[in-house]
């Protein structure tokens, strides 16, 4: 993901690995989305994605930098 600030607009969603359906958890700033993601159960973390207007990255990949 390109370098972005904490106040850029993002979508945090969970991609279901069984049916492939995406469930939006929040539309908000990056900092808000990261806070919501941190509250999710560990079993869901691998299916979380952050989406900006021009990029998508897996939440766990984002944390690894």
Steps between C-alpha positions, in 0.01 A plus 500: 500500500625845419603720790187656641406710801281395792214718379465358147161344424499120493264207501571213738334180393506128570518260208329169578724217382207259461264696280722786395257762628634827636357658815586865560590569862561874469541786257716754676851625550796266505543552874132413563523191280814379675330539838198296382727235349693466826173418679416206270547139610831345397320248280377784273826693463626307196185600310518876572590745224557874484389675183580856392381668183787343307638206698411193707721329756444218745484627857770259620730603213446864594602427860818328382587812303 
